[in-house]
Amino acid sequence: MNAPASPPSAESLRAALAGLLAGLPPTQAAKAVERLIANYRGTTPTDAPVLRDRSDVAAYAAYRMPATFEAVRGVLDALRDAAPEWVPGTHTDVGGGTGAASWAVAEAWEEAPPRTTVLDWAEPALTLGRELAAGALDAEWRRERIGTALKLADSDLVTVSYVLKELTEADRTALVTEAARAARAVVIVEPGTPDGYDRIIAARTLLVDAGFTVAAPCPHSGACPIVPGTDWCHFSARVSRSSLHRQVKGGSLPYEDEKYSYVAATRFPVTPAVSRVTRRPQIRKGLVQLDLCGPDGLARETVTKRHGPLYKQARDADWGDSWPPETD
């Protein structure tokens, strides 16, 4: 594996995508994206790769890589907040495809990026991911069947982003169990939908049962306080859209908001958030209302001007932030 020539970032990923996809006809990409959307919104897991050929993979890269990068990057920020001194030396990106999560990991620890192994069963995705990452990531790309037979090498960090939906329930259980065996820290990200949250809760339970501590988003490793079927825990990441991205997705805005659910858990001590902001703060005249998940469950806190500096911090708080803010 070659050392990266320049630090990876959202900007360098967009530049790599633009260069590689410059010749991709938007109409062709849009048709492939329509099929991919139908697959991802379907309810039947598959035992074959969703990405079948180069056009699928190129469309996926334009359609999904920026959003996946930003979602995983947000999760890694939360993990780093809970374990600021920890730096992974090795990383395995399971079902990593074109490598969006690997770019996010490399940027999160840009002072000392880990050595990454990307595993996926779609050879076209691995090929394109390898091309995108040339000179940017210290990574090895390997074809592996993601399922019950998968055996992982020991790794400091294992990421599994937007993969569980593609698997049968038995394969999901096997994958999370194997990740827990092999890793010191596990990060799992799914779409911010009710069924995505259900898969995260099932994975979270497996990790806790395997001896892991939840680092984020939860302030504890106990049962989720959300009553099943009444709500779901999810967060949002702002994603900048390139012109190709807007053409492929048929949108006009220069950005979109990616909704995601996640769990980050470790085998080493962490300091989780005291509470987590679980919805966009509601800013009213003279007050801010914060929906929080804390050690005692779900609660709403109202911060007013009478709270002094805390009021300004509440106005600056964002969905997914820890609360209260750290004090100097």
C-alpha positions in Angstrom: 0.0 0.0 0.0 1.2 3.5 -0.9 1.2 6.4 1.6 -1.2 9.1 0.6 0.2 12.0 -1.3 -2.3 14.6 0.1 -4.7 14.7 3.1 -8.2 13.3 2.2 -11.1 15.6 2.7 -14.6 16.3 1.5 -13.1 18.7 -1.0 -10.5 16.2 -2.3 -13.2 13.5 -2.6 -15.4 15.8 -4.7 -12.5 16.7 -6.9 -11.7 13.0 -7.4 -15.3 12.3 -8.3 -15.4 15.2 -10.7 -12.3 14.1 -12.5 -13.3 10.5 -12.8 -16.9 11.1 -13.7 -16.4 14.0 -16.1 -17.3 11.9 -19.1 -20.4 10.2 -17.5 -23.5 11.2 -19.4 -26.0 12.6 -16.8 -29.0 10.8 -18.5 -27.2 7.5 -18.3 -26.3 8.1 -14.6 -29.9 9.2 -13.8 -31.3 5.9 -15.2 -28.9 3.9 -13.1 -29.7 6.0 -10.0 -33.4 5.3 -10.5 -32.7 1.6 -10.3 -30.4 2.0 -7.4 -33.1 4.0 -5.5 -35.6 1.3 -6.1 -33.2 -1.2 -4.7 -32.3 0.8 -1.6 -36.0 1.6 -0.9 -37.1 -2.0 -1.3 -37.8 -4.2 1.6 -36.2 -7.5 0.5 -32.5 -8.0 1.3 -30.4 -9.4 -1.4 -27.7 -12.0 -1.5 -26.1 -10.4 -4.6 -24.3 -7.1 -5.0 -26.6 -4.1 -5.7 -23.8 -2.5 -7.8 -23.5 -4.7 -10.9 -21.3 -2.9 -13.4 -19.2 0.2 -14.1 -22.2 2.4 -14.9 -24.0 1.4 -11.7 -20.9 2.1 -9.7 -20.2 5.5 -11.3 -23.8 6.5 -10.7 -23.6 5.4 -7.1 -20.4 7.4 -6.7 -22.1 10.6 -7.9 -25.3 9.8 -6.1 -24.3 8.4 -2.7 -20.6 8.9 -1.9 -20.8 12.6 -0.8 -23.7 11.8 1.5 -22.2 8.7 2.9 -18.9 10.6 3.6 -20.7 13.3 5.5 -22.8 10.9 7.6 -19.8 8.8 8.6 -17.7 11.9 9.2 -20.4 13.1 11.7 -20.4 9.8 13.5 -16.6 9.8 13.7 -16.7 13.3 15.3 -19.0 11.9 18.0 -16.7 9.0 18.6 -13.7 11.3 18.8 -15.5 13.5 21.3 -16.0 10.4 23.5 -12.5 9.1 23.1 -10.3 12.1 22.1 -7.0 10.4 22.8 -7.7 7.3 20.8 -6.1 7.0 17.4 -6.8 3.8 15.3 -3.8 2.3 13.6 -5.8 -0.1 11.4 -9.3 0.2 9.9 -11.5 -2.3 8.1 -14.3 -0.9 5.9 -16.8 -3.8 5.5 -19.0 -3.4 2.4 -17.0 -0.3 1.7 -17.7 -0.3 -2.0 -16.2 2.8 -3.5 -14.7 3.8 -0.2 -16.7 6.8 1.2 -16.3 5.7 4.8 -12.6 5.1 4.3 -12.2 8.7 3.1 -14.1 9.9 6.2 -11.9 7.8 8.5 -8.7 9.1 6.9 -9.9 12.7 7.3 -11.1 12.2 10.9 -7.6 11.1 11.9 -5.7 13.1 9.3 -2.7 13.6 11.6 -2.1 9.8 11.5 -4.5 8.1 9.1 -4.9 4.4 9.8 -4.0 1.7 7.3 -7.4 0.7 5.7 -8.7 -2.5 4.2 -11.8 -2.1 2.1 -13.9 -5.3 1.7 -16.8 -5.6 -0.8 -18.3 -8.2 -3.0 -18.8 -5.9 -6.0 -15.6 -5.9 -8.1 -16.6 -2.8 -10.1 -17.1 -0.8 -6.9 -13.6 -1.9 -5.7 -12.1 -0.9 -9.0 -13.6 2.5 -9.0 -12.8 3.0 -5.3 -9.2 2.2 -5.9 -9.1 4.7 -8.8 -10.6 7.4 -6.7 -8.3 6.8 -3.8 -5.0 6.7 -5.8 -2.7 9.1 -4.0 -5.2 9.9 -1.3 -5.7 6.8 0.9 -3.4 4.2 2.4 -5.8 1.4 1.5 -6.0 -2.2 0.2 -9.1 -3.2 -1.8 -10.3 -6.8 -1.5 -13.2 -8.7 -2.8 -15.1 -10.6 -0.1 -18.6 -12.0 0.2 -20.3 -10.1 3.0 -22.2 -12.7 4.9 -22.0 -15.5 7.5 -18.8 -16.9 6.1 -16.9 -13.5 6.4 -13.9 -13.6 8.7 -12.2 -10.3 9.6 -8.6 -9.7 10.6 -8.1 -8.0 13.9 -8.5 -4.2 13.5 -8.6 -1.2 15.7 -11.7 0.2 13.9 -14.4 -1.6 11.8 -16.9 0.5 9.9 -20.1 -0.9 8.4 -21.9 1.9 6.6 -25.2 1.5 4.7 -24.7 -2.2 4.4 -27.0 -4.0 6.8 -30.1 -3.3 4.7 -28.6 -5.3 1.9 -28.2 -8.4 4.1 -30.5 -11.1 5.4 -31.2 -11.0 9.1 -28.9 -14.0 9.6 -26.1 -12.2 7.7 -26.6 -9.0 9.7 -26.2 -10.8 13.0 -23.2 -12.7 11.8 -21.5 -9.6 10.5 -22.0 -7.5 13.6 -20.9 -10.4 15.8 -17.8 -10.9 13.7 -17.0 -7.1 13.8 -17.3 -7.2 17.6 -14.9 -10.1 17.8 -12.3 -8.5 15.5 -12.4 -4.8 16.5 -11.6 -2.4 19.4 -14.2 0.0 18.0 -17.2 -0.6 15.7 -19.1 2.1 13.8 -22.4 1.2 12.1 -24.4 3.6 10.0 -27.8 3.1 8.4 -30.3 5.3 6.7 -32.2 7.6 9.1 -35.5 5.8 8.6 -37.6 3.8 11.1 -36.3 0.5 9.6 -32.7 1.8 9.6 -33.1 2.7 13.2 -34.4 -0.8 14.0 -31.3 -2.3 12.4 -29.1 0.0 14.4 -30.9 -1.0 17.7 -30.5 -4.7 16.9 -26.7 -4.1 16.1 -26.3 -2.0 19.3 -27.8 -4.8 21.4 -25.4 -7.4 19.9 -22.4 -5.1 20.5 -23.4 -4.4 24.2 -24.0 -8.1 24.7 -20.5 -8.7 23.3 -19.0 -6.4 26.0 -18.8 -3.1 24.1 -19.6 0.3 25.6 -21.7 2.7 23.6 -19.6 5.8 22.8 -22.3 7.6 20.7 -24.9 8.8 20.2 -26.3 7.4 23.4 -25.2 8.8 26.8 -25.3 5.2 28.2 -25.2 1.6 27.2 -28.6 0.7 28.6 -31.9 0.2 26.7 -33.0 2.9 24.3 -35.8 5.0 25.9 -37.8 5.3 22.7 -40.9 3.2 22.8 -40.8 0.9 19.7 -43.0 2.1 16.9 -43.5 5.6 18.4 -40.4 7.3 17.0 -36.8 6.7 15.9 -33.4 8.1 16.6 -31.7 9.7 13.7 -29.5 12.7 12.8 -28.7 14.9 9.8 -25.6 15.9 7.8 -25.5 18.8 5.4 -24.1 17.7 2.0 -22.9 20.0 -0.7 -24.1 19.1 -4.2 -21.9 19.3 -7.3 -23.4 20.2 -10.6 -23.2 16.5 -11.7 -24.8 15.5 -8.3 -27.7 17.9 -9.0 -28.2 16.5 -12.5 -28.1 12.9 -11.4 -30.5 13.5 -8.5 -32.8 16.0 -10.4 -32.4 18.7 -7.7 -31.8 22.4 -7.9 -30.5 23.3 -4.4 -26.8 23.4 -3.8 -27.1 21.2 -0.8 -29.2 18.4 0.7 -29.6 16.9 4.2 -28.6 13.3 4.7 -30.6 11.6 7.5 -28.8 8.7 9.2 -29.0 6.5 12.3 -25.8 5.1 13.9 -24.0 3.4 16.8 -20.4 3.8 17.7 -19.2 1.3 20.4 -15.8 0.4 21.9 -13.9 -2.1 24.0 -12.0 0.6 25.7 -13.1 3.3 28.2 -14.9 6.3 26.7 -16.7 9.4 28.0 -20.1 9.6 26.3 -22.1 12.8 26.0 -24.0 13.7 29.2 -27.0 14.2 26.9 -27.5 14.3 23.1 -29.6 16.8 21.1 -32.0 14.5 19.2 -33.9 17.0 17.1 -33.2 20.4 15.5 -33.3 23.0 18.4 -36.5 25.1 18.3 -35.4 28.7 18.6 -38.1 31.1 19.8 -38.0 34.7 20.9 -35.9 34.7 24.1 -35.7 30.9 24.4 -34.4 27.7 22.9 -36.1 24.3 23.3 -33.8 21.3 23.2 -35.0 17.7 22.8 -32.5 15.6 24.6 -31.7 12.0 25.3 -29.9 11.6 28.7 -29.1 9.0 31.3 -32.7 9.3 32.6 -34.3 9.1 29.2 -35.9 11.6 26.9 -36.6 15.1 28.0 -37.1 18.7 26.7 -35.0 21.5 28.2 -35.9 25.1 27.8 -33.0 27.6 27.9 -33.8 31.3 28.1 -31.9 34.6 28.2 -31.9 34.3 32.0 -29.4 31.4 31.7 -26.8 33.9 30.5 -23.9 32.4 28.4 -25.8 29.1 28.2 -28.5 30.7 26.2 -26.0 31.7 23.4 -24.6 28.2 23.5 -28.1 26.8 23.1 -28.8 29.0 20.1 -25.6 27.7 18.6 -26.4 24.0 19.4 -27.1 21.7 16.5 -29.0 18.5 16.0 -26.7 15.6 17.2 -24.5 17.8 19.5 -23.7 16.8 23.0 -25.3 18.8 25.8 -24.5 20.7 27.9 -21.4 22.1 26.1 -18.0 21.6 27.7 -16.8 24.5 29.8 -13.2 25.8 29.9 
